[in-house]
Amino acid sequence: MRILTKGEYYGDQNLEIDFNGILLSKYQYDPARPTDWRYQATPYFMYVLKGNMKDSNTRTTTLCPAGSLMFNNWEEPHFGSKHSKHASGFHLEFERDWLQKKGIDLNLWEGSQRIDHPNMHRIFVQLYKEFLLADAYSDVSIELLLTQVCDTLSDVKKTEKEESPSWVADLKELLHYETASLNLTYLAQTLDVHPVHLSRTAPKYLSTSLGTYFRLQKLKQALPLLLNPAISLTEIAYEVGFSDQSHFNRVFKSYFNCNPREYRKTFKKSSG
């Protein structure tokens, strides 16, 4: 089994930035065949920007279409395979010393898995934007976002370990994969849980309010679509469940401090 050192991945590197022990990089995944079994010497995230990937470890195989966020822990045997003509990804790689200096509980980071929590996706897309901009303000922005990544992942891991009512797993399944009916009434009826109880209890297991989770989930679905210039902003707004493009613009700007059109321009500068 091959051990990949810091910054070593299969594929062609487009861009790389070393940030105080944190490595940010963009890769084009060109090999048509699956990669060899390997593990990284350091933990890393892979945010799929384009195409379809599969990540396999000793327990399971995970489909990772565009917009997926995969976490692979250090010394976790796995291999990847590409399932579309073109695929690319944004990597964030941590050194264990950096995590320890920040007082982050390394035990919470055991295992490898796809991260579905939409707040993590929001943070990663903001990181990718700063990675592309690399201007005078990017250093301080990246530092803050890295702390948010660690805090959010720790919160998600903690809630996963807590005992929860049986309906919580079904709620997460609906929130992650239902696209047309994300509203409180529909969820309460489907789960057979009183809407007031659902609204009050869900934040404990979602690490945020139900309303915020709704909005972030829609944005999570919209983000990979913004990378495809052939899809209009109006089409994206309706596809992910906004009532109109104006509503989409307002919600998007409240989280990203720019509208979808402005954000799409950032990606266009580094397409490929």
C-alpha positions as CSV (number, residue, x, y, z in Angstrom):
1,M,0.0,0.0,0.0
2,R,1.4,3.4,-0.9
3,I,1.7,6.2,1.6
4,L,1.1,9.6,0.1
5,T,3.1,12.4,1.7
6,K,1.9,16.0,2.3
7,G,0.6,17.5,-0.9
8,E,0.8,14.3,-2.9
9,Y,-2.4,13.3,-4.8
10,Y,-3.2,11.4,-8.0
11,G,-4.0,13.7,-10.9
12,D,-2.6,17.0,-12.2
13,Q,-2.1,19.9,-9.9
14,N,-3.6,23.3,-11.1
15,L,-2.7,25.4,-8.2
16,E,-1.3,25.1,-4.6
17,I,-1.0,27.4,-1.6
18,D,0.8,26.5,1.6
19,F,-0.8,28.4,4.5
20,N,1.1,28.1,7.8
21,G,1.1,24.3,7.8
22,I,-2.2,24.0,5.9
23,L,-2.1,23.0,2.2
24,L,-4.8,24.2,-0.2
25,S,-4.7,22.8,-3.7
26,K,-6.8,22.2,-6.9
27,Y,-6.4,19.0,-8.9
28,Q,-7.6,17.8,-12.2
29,Y,-8.4,14.1,-12.0
30,D,-7.3,12.6,-15.3
31,P,-6.5,8.9,-14.8
32,A,-9.3,6.8,-16.3
33,R,-8.5,3.8,-14.0
34,P,-9.0,3.7,-10.3
35,T,-6.0,4.8,-8.2
36,D,-4.0,2.4,-6.1
37,W,-4.9,1.6,-2.5
38,R,-3.1,4.3,-0.4
39,Y,-3.4,6.4,2.7
40,Q,-2.4,10.0,3.4
41,A,0.1,10.9,6.1
42,T,-2.2,13.8,7.0
43,P,-6.0,14.3,7.2
44,Y,-7.6,16.1,4.3
45,F,-10.9,17.2,2.7
46,M,-11.8,16.8,-1.0
47,Y,-14.5,19.1,-2.3
48,V,-15.5,17.9,-5.8
49,L,-15.8,20.8,-8.1
50,K,-16.6,19.1,-11.4
51,G,-17.5,15.6,-12.5
52,N,-18.3,12.4,-10.5
53,M,-15.9,10.6,-8.2
54,K,-16.1,7.4,-6.1
55,D,-14.1,7.0,-2.9
56,S,-13.7,3.5,-1.5
57,N,-12.3,2.4,1.9
58,T,-12.3,-0.9,3.7
59,R,-15.9,-0.5,4.8
60,T,-17.8,1.1,1.9
61,T,-17.8,2.9,-1.4
62,T,-19.1,6.5,-1.5
63,L,-20.4,8.2,-4.6
64,C,-19.1,11.8,-4.8
65,P,-20.8,13.9,-7.5
66,A,-20.0,17.6,-8.0
67,G,-20.6,19.5,-4.8
68,S,-19.7,16.5,-2.5
69,L,-17.4,17.0,0.4
70,M,-15.3,14.0,1.5
71,F,-13.1,13.8,4.6
72,N,-10.3,11.2,4.6
73,N,-8.4,10.7,7.9
74,W,-4.7,10.0,8.1
75,E,-3.7,6.3,7.8
76,E,-7.2,5.4,6.4
77,P,-6.7,3.0,3.5
78,H,-8.8,4.0,0.5
79,F,-8.7,4.5,-3.2
80,G,-10.5,6.8,-5.7
81,S,-12.0,6.4,-9.1
82,K,-13.3,8.8,-11.7
83,H,-16.8,8.3,-13.2
84,S,-17.0,11.1,-15.7
85,K,-14.9,12.4,-18.6
86,H,-13.7,15.5,-16.6
87,A,-13.4,15.8,-12.9
88,S,-11.6,18.2,-10.6
89,G,-11.5,18.9,-6.8
90,F,-10.3,21.4,-4.2
91,H,-8.2,19.9,-1.4
92,L,-7.7,21.1,2.2
93,E,-4.9,19.3,4.0
94,F,-4.1,19.7,7.7
95,E,-0.9,18.9,9.6
96,R,-1.5,17.2,12.9
97,D,0.8,19.6,14.7
98,W,-1.5,22.5,13.5
99,L,-4.6,20.8,14.9
100,Q,-2.9,20.1,18.2
101,K,-1.7,23.7,18.6
102,K,-5.3,24.8,18.1
103,G,-6.4,22.5,20.9
104,I,-8.5,20.4,18.6
105,D,-9.5,16.9,19.8
106,L,-7.9,14.6,17.3
107,N,-10.1,11.7,18.5
108,L,-13.1,13.3,17.0
109,W,-11.6,13.1,13.5
110,E,-11.4,9.3,13.4
111,G,-12.7,7.6,10.3
112,S,-13.4,8.8,6.7
113,Q,-16.7,9.8,5.4
114,R,-18.7,12.1,3.2
115,I,-19.7,15.3,5.0
116,D,-23.3,16.3,4.2
117,H,-23.8,19.1,6.7
118,P,-24.5,22.1,4.5
119,N,-22.7,24.6,6.8
120,M,-19.5,22.8,6.0
121,H,-20.2,23.1,2.3
122,R,-20.8,26.9,2.8
123,I,-17.4,27.3,4.5
124,F,-15.6,25.2,1.9
125,V,-16.9,27.3,-1.0
126,Q,-15.9,30.5,0.8
127,L,-12.4,28.9,1.3
128,Y,-12.2,28.1,-2.4
129,K,-13.1,31.6,-3.3
130,E,-10.3,33.0,-1.1
131,F,-8.0,30.4,-2.6
132,L,-8.7,31.7,-6.1
133,L,-8.6,35.4,-5.1
134,A,-5.4,35.3,-3.1
135,D,-5.5,39.0,-2.5
136,A,-4.4,41.2,0.5
137,Y,-7.4,40.1,2.6
138,S,-7.2,36.4,1.9
139,D,-4.8,35.4,4.7
140,V,-7.0,36.6,7.5
141,S,-10.1,35.2,5.8
142,I,-8.6,31.8,5.3
143,E,-7.4,31.7,9.0
144,L,-10.9,32.4,10.2
145,L,-12.5,29.9,7.8
146,L,-10.1,27.2,8.8
147,T,-11.1,27.7,12.5
148,Q,-14.7,27.4,11.4
149,V,-14.0,24.1,9.5
150,C,-12.5,22.6,12.7
151,D,-15.3,23.9,15.0
152,T,-18.1,22.8,12.6
153,L,-16.6,19.3,12.1
154,S,-16.1,18.9,15.8
155,D,-19.8,19.9,16.4
156,V,-21.0,17.5,13.7
157,K,-18.9,14.6,15.1
158,K,-20.2,15.2,18.6
159,T,-23.8,15.2,17.6
160,E,-23.3,12.0,15.6
161,K,-22.1,10.2,18.7
162,E,-25.1,11.3,20.8
163,E,-28.1,9.1,21.2
164,S,-31.0,10.6,19.2
165,P,-34.7,9.8,18.6
166,S,-35.3,7.4,15.7
167,W,-36.8,10.1,13.5
168,V,-33.5,12.1,13.4
169,A,-31.8,9.8,10.9
170,D,-34.9,10.0,8.7
171,L,-34.9,13.8,9.0
172,K,-31.3,14.0,7.9
173,E,-32.0,11.7,5.0
174,L,-34.9,13.9,3.9
175,L,-32.9,17.1,4.3
176,H,-29.9,15.8,2.3
177,Y,-31.8,14.1,-0.6
178,E,-35.2,15.7,-0.9
179,T,-35.1,18.8,-3.1
180,A,-38.7,19.7,-3.7
181,S,-40.5,19.7,-0.4
182,L,-38.2,21.3,2.3
183,N,-40.8,22.8,4.6
184,L,-41.8,22.2,8.2
185,T,-45.3,20.9,7.5
186,Y,-44.1,18.3,5.0
187,L,-41.3,17.1,7.3
188,A,-43.5,16.9,10.3
189,Q,-46.1,14.8,8.4
190,T,-43.5,12.6,6.8
191,L,-41.8,11.9,10.1
192,D,-45.0,11.8,12.2
193,V,-43.6,14.4,14.6
194,H,-45.4,17.4,15.9
195,P,-44.1,20.5,14.0
196,V,-43.5,22.5,17.2
197,H,-41.5,19.6,18.7
198,L,-39.6,19.2,15.4
199,S,-38.7,22.9,15.2
200,R,-37.6,23.0,18.9
201,T,-35.7,19.7,19.0
202,A,-34.0,19.5,15.5
203,P,-31.3,22.2,16.2
204,K,-29.8,19.9,18.9
205,Y,-29.1,17.3,16.2
206,L,-28.4,19.6,13.2
207,S,-26.0,22.0,15.0
208,T,-28.1,24.9,13.7
209,S,-31.8,26.0,13.5
210,L,-34.1,24.1,11.1
211,G,-34.7,27.3,9.1
212,T,-31.0,28.0,8.7
213,Y,-30.5,24.3,7.7
214,F,-33.3,24.7,5.0
215,R,-31.6,27.7,3.5
216,L,-28.1,26.3,3.6
217,Q,-29.2,23.0,2.1
218,K,-30.6,24.9,-0.9
219,L,-27.4,26.8,-1.3
220,K,-25.4,23.6,-1.0
221,Q,-27.3,22.2,-4.0
222,A,-26.9,25.5,-5.9
223,L,-23.1,25.8,-5.5
224,P,-22.0,23.1,-8.0
225,L,-24.6,24.3,-10.5
226,L,-22.9,27.8,-10.4
227,L,-19.8,26.2,-11.8
228,N,-21.7,25.3,-15.0
229,P,-22.1,28.4,-17.1
230,A,-24.7,26.7,-19.3
231,I,-27.2,26.7,-16.5
232,S,-28.9,30.1,-16.0
233,L,-29.3,31.6,-12.5
234,T,-33.1,31.5,-12.9
235,E,-32.9,27.8,-13.7
236,I,-30.7,27.2,-10.6
237,A,-33.0,29.1,-8.3
238,Y,-36.1,27.0,-9.3
239,E,-34.2,23.7,-9.4
240,V,-33.0,24.0,-5.8
241,G,-36.4,25.2,-4.5
242,F,-36.3,29.0,-4.3
243,S,-39.5,30.8,-5.3
244,D,-37.7,33.1,-7.7
245,Q,-34.2,34.4,-8.6
246,S,-34.7,37.4,-6.4
247,H,-35.2,35.2,-3.4
248,F,-32.2,33.2,-4.4
249,N,-30.1,36.3,-4.7
250,R,-31.1,37.6,-1.3
251,V,-30.4,34.4,0.6
252,F,-27.1,33.8,-1.3
253,K,-25.9,37.3,-0.5
254,S,-26.7,37.0,3.2
255,Y,-24.2,34.1,3.4
256,F,-21.6,35.0,0.8
257,N,-21.6,38.8,0.8
258,C,-22.1,38.8,-3.0
259,N,-24.8,37.8,-5.4
260,P,-24.7,34.5,-7.4
261,R,-23.6,36.3,-10.6
262,E,-20.6,37.9,-8.9
263,Y,-19.7,34.7,-7.3
264,R,-19.9,32.8,-10.6
265,K,-17.3,35.3,-12.1
266,T,-14.8,34.3,-9.4
267,F,-15.1,30.6,-10.5
268,K,-14.9,31.5,-14.2
269,K,-11.4,33.0,-13.7
270,S,-10.1,29.6,-12.8
271,S,-12.3,27.2,-14.8
272,G,-10.9,24.0,-16.0
